[in-house]
Amino acid sequence: MFTLNNLKFSNRQISSIQYASEVLLEMSVLQKATLDLLRCVGSNQGNRVTRLVHTRPDTPPPAKSSKEVFEREAKITAKNYAPLPVSIVRGKGVYMWDNEGKKYLDFLGGFATLNQGHCHPKILKTLHEQSSILHHTSRAIYHDLLYQLGEYITNLFRYKRFIPMNTGVEGGETSIKLARKWGYQVKKLIASLLSLDDLHVPCMCKVVDSSTFFVNAGFYSCPGQTLSQI
């Protein structure tokens, strides 16, 4: 146990802090090396690098039509989606409007993330009030709202605990962790029974297995690739 300014830290927390400090130090070293490289190259190529470091591109003008939106987006985005040929510029309640002013009834609802409708006045009011107080914090520290949300959700659904997350990766990560812990502690499976080489989700398993400095009792390490091999 270590005490600093009346705050007590466990050995595990100290290890986490040390790890974070090392990462930040490596980032600062990399940043300095990059700037040194740019200066070196700049001395040989005149103002080319100076413009790269000290200027920003102009803000692109907005498209004048839906067709222009489709063409410009197709040039610069990865081909991981095939959107419907509709370009939305604003929304209100259950309705949306495109570049040409055509009105649509939104049946997608942001794939269920906008079931409350676009620009809901109560949500806008809450967003404005909260953003004027505090924008964001990391789970590395506590703040005054998360426990209130947790108490409300666990009481509403009669759960013992909840885990907040904002991506599907974290949902899959938590599912794998729960399955592994149940398998090892309840089903009494052998930890080395399953190898990553037999799975097609090495990245997901490495997400689960990468938190070396945090609580992982009962989960065990994933056999197979090491982080340095990915």
VMD Tcl script that draws the C-alpha trace (Angstrom):
set ca {
  {0.00 0.00 0.00}
  {1.29 3.46 -0.94}
  {-0.05 6.80 0.34}
  {0.21 10.11 -1.54}
  {-1.58 13.29 -0.41}
  {-3.84 11.20 1.85}
  {-4.80 8.91 -1.08}
  {-4.03 5.22 -0.65}
  {-3.00 3.07 -3.64}
  {-2.73 -0.71 -3.77}
  {0.18 -2.45 -5.47}
  {-2.06 -3.30 -8.42}
  {-3.11 0.34 -8.80}
  {0.52 1.45 -8.58}
  {1.41 -1.01 -11.35}
  {-1.40 0.39 -13.50}
  {-0.22 3.95 -12.89}
  {3.37 2.99 -13.69}
  {2.24 1.32 -16.90}
  {0.23 4.39 -17.94}
  {3.21 6.62 -17.17}
  {5.48 4.48 -19.32}
  {3.02 4.65 -22.22}
  {2.80 8.44 -21.94}
  {6.59 8.68 -21.81}
  {6.93 6.52 -24.93}
  {4.35 8.72 -26.72}
  {6.26 11.88 -25.83}
  {9.53 10.33 -27.03}
  {7.88 9.28 -30.29}
  {6.43 12.75 -30.75}
  {9.82 14.37 -30.22}
  {11.47 11.92 -32.64}
  {8.83 12.69 -35.27}
  {9.34 16.44 -34.91}
  {13.12 15.98 -35.11}
  {12.67 13.95 -38.30}
  {10.44 16.63 -39.81}
  {12.98 19.31 -38.97}
  {15.74 17.21 -40.54}
  {13.74 16.65 -43.71}
  {12.64 20.27 -43.71}
  {16.24 21.47 -43.75}
  {16.70 19.58 -47.02}
  {13.37 20.39 -48.65}
  {12.80 24.00 -47.76}
  {9.28 25.10 -46.88}
  {7.58 21.83 -47.85}
  {7.64 20.39 -44.32}
  {6.98 23.80 -42.77}
  {3.68 23.93 -44.62}
  {2.95 20.35 -43.52}
  {3.44 21.15 -39.83}
  {2.12 24.70 -39.54}
  {-0.84 24.87 -41.94}
  {-4.21 23.16 -42.13}
  {-6.26 22.40 -45.22}
  {-9.25 24.61 -45.88}
  {-12.60 23.34 -44.64}
  {-14.27 21.59 -47.61}
  {-17.43 23.33 -48.83}
  {-20.74 21.51 -48.22}
  {-22.26 19.57 -51.08}
  {-25.01 21.27 -53.05}
  {-26.96 18.11 -53.86}
  {-27.44 14.52 -52.69}
  {-25.71 13.30 -55.85}
  {-22.62 15.33 -54.97}
  {-22.65 13.83 -51.45}
  {-22.68 10.29 -52.89}
  {-19.80 11.04 -55.27}
  {-17.57 12.82 -52.75}
  {-18.10 10.24 -50.02}
  {-17.39 7.37 -52.42}
  {-13.96 8.85 -53.16}
  {-12.69 9.08 -49.60}
  {-14.41 6.42 -47.47}
  {-13.65 2.72 -47.08}
  {-16.07 0.37 -48.81}
  {-17.41 -1.20 -45.64}
  {-20.99 0.02 -46.12}
  {-23.43 0.30 -48.99}
  {-25.77 3.09 -47.81}
  {-29.19 3.74 -49.23}
  {-29.12 6.59 -51.81}
  {-30.44 9.17 -49.35}
  {-28.42 12.08 -47.95}
  {-29.89 13.53 -44.74}
  {-29.10 17.05 -43.56}
  {-31.47 17.49 -40.61}
  {-34.07 15.70 -38.50}
  {-36.90 16.50 -36.12}
  {-38.88 13.88 -34.21}
  {-39.64 10.97 -36.57}
  {-38.91 13.01 -39.73}
  {-35.73 13.71 -41.73}
  {-34.94 15.96 -44.72}
  {-32.38 15.51 -47.50}
  {-30.29 18.05 -49.43}
  {-33.17 18.80 -51.76}
  {-35.63 19.36 -48.92}
  {-37.49 16.08 -49.43}
  {-39.14 14.84 -46.23}
  {-38.75 11.25 -44.99}
  {-40.29 9.21 -42.21}
  {-37.38 7.64 -40.29}
  {-38.05 3.93 -39.84}
  {-34.37 3.14 -39.15}
  {-34.08 5.13 -35.93}
  {-30.30 4.88 -36.02}
  {-30.62 1.08 -35.77}
  {-32.57 1.53 -32.52}
  {-30.31 4.24 -31.06}
  {-32.73 7.03 -32.00}
  {-36.04 5.55 -30.96}
  {-36.71 8.73 -28.99}
  {-36.64 10.74 -32.26}
  {-34.32 13.38 -33.65}
  {-33.49 16.48 -31.60}
  {-35.69 15.56 -28.67}
  {-36.02 18.78 -26.60}
  {-35.51 17.04 -23.25}
  {-32.33 15.33 -24.49}
  {-31.00 18.57 -26.03}
  {-31.62 20.39 -22.75}
  {-29.79 17.69 -20.75}
  {-26.87 17.63 -23.21}
  {-26.48 21.39 -22.98}
  {-26.65 21.41 -19.19}
  {-24.17 18.56 -18.75}
  {-21.70 19.82 -21.37}
  {-21.52 23.13 -19.54}
  {-20.41 21.25 -16.40}
  {-18.33 18.27 -17.53}
  {-17.89 16.71 -20.97}
  {-16.23 13.37 -20.35}
  {-14.23 11.36 -17.84}
  {-12.38 8.07 -18.08}
  {-13.31 4.99 -16.07}
  {-9.86 5.38 -14.53}
  {-11.48 7.82 -12.08}
  {-14.84 8.19 -10.34}
  {-17.44 10.85 -11.01}
  {-20.81 11.80 -9.56}
  {-23.23 10.30 -12.13}
  {-22.18 6.74 -12.98}
  {-23.23 5.24 -9.65}
  {-26.60 7.00 -9.92}
  {-27.14 5.50 -13.39}
  {-26.09 2.09 -12.07}
  {-28.44 2.24 -9.11}
  {-31.34 3.24 -11.36}
  {-30.69 0.48 -13.93}
  {-30.11 -2.29 -11.39}
  {-33.27 -1.33 -9.51}
  {-35.28 -1.09 -12.73}
  {-34.21 -4.49 -14.09}
  {-33.53 -6.11 -10.70}
  {-29.92 -6.84 -11.57}
  {-27.11 -7.12 -9.05}
  {-24.59 -5.28 -11.22}
  {-24.27 -3.55 -14.57}
  {-21.38 -2.73 -16.91}
  {-21.53 0.42 -19.04}
  {-19.99 0.33 -22.52}
  {-20.24 2.19 -25.79}
  {-19.18 -0.32 -28.47}
  {-20.04 -3.81 -29.63}
  {-16.43 -4.86 -29.05}
  {-16.88 -4.38 -25.32}
  {-20.13 -6.35 -25.44}
  {-18.36 -9.29 -27.07}
  {-15.41 -8.91 -24.70}
  {-17.67 -9.11 -21.65}
  {-19.53 -12.13 -23.03}
  {-16.28 -14.02 -23.60}
  {-15.02 -13.11 -20.14}
  {-18.22 -14.33 -18.48}
  {-18.17 -17.57 -20.49}
  {-14.53 -18.21 -19.60}
  {-14.98 -17.50 -15.90}
  {-18.10 -19.70 -15.71}
  {-16.31 -22.45 -17.62}
  {-13.27 -22.43 -15.36}
  {-14.97 -21.92 -12.00}
  {-18.34 -23.67 -12.43}
  {-17.88 -26.15 -15.27}
  {-14.28 -26.87 -14.10}
  {-12.84 -26.84 -17.62}
  {-9.10 -27.08 -18.07}
  {-7.67 -23.65 -18.85}
  {-5.54 -24.90 -21.74}
  {-8.35 -26.90 -23.37}
  {-9.07 -24.23 -26.00}
  {-6.39 -22.61 -28.13}
  {-6.63 -19.35 -30.02}
  {-5.30 -21.20 -33.06}
  {-8.68 -22.97 -33.25}
  {-10.60 -19.68 -33.27}
  {-11.10 -17.00 -35.87}
  {-11.36 -14.22 -33.30}
  {-7.75 -13.65 -32.14}
  {-8.22 -9.89 -31.93}
  {-11.31 -10.22 -29.73}
  {-9.60 -12.69 -27.42}
  {-6.60 -10.41 -27.19}
  {-8.87 -7.56 -26.16}
  {-10.12 -9.80 -23.37}
  {-6.62 -10.89 -22.42}
  {-4.74 -7.59 -22.66}
  {-5.60 -6.07 -19.26}
  {-2.50 -7.33 -17.51}
  {-2.60 -4.81 -14.68}
  {-6.27 -5.09 -13.82}
  {-8.45 -7.68 -12.16}
  {-8.48 -10.91 -14.19}
  {-8.87 -13.59 -11.52}
  {-10.78 -16.56 -12.87}
  {-10.42 -15.58 -16.52}
  {-6.93 -16.99 -17.15}
  {-4.79 -16.14 -20.13}
  {-5.70 -17.06 -23.68}
  {-3.12 -19.54 -25.03}
  {-1.86 -18.92 -28.54}
  {-0.48 -15.68 -29.96}
  {1.27 -13.16 -27.74}
  {0.71 -9.46 -28.14}
  {4.11 -9.10 -29.80}
  {3.04 -11.58 -32.50}
  {-0.08 -9.68 -33.54}
}
mol new
graphics top color blue
foreach p $ca { graphics top sphere $p radius 0.5 }
foreach p [lrange $ca 0 end-1] q [lrange $ca 1 end] { graphics top cylinder $p $q radius 0.2 }
display resetview
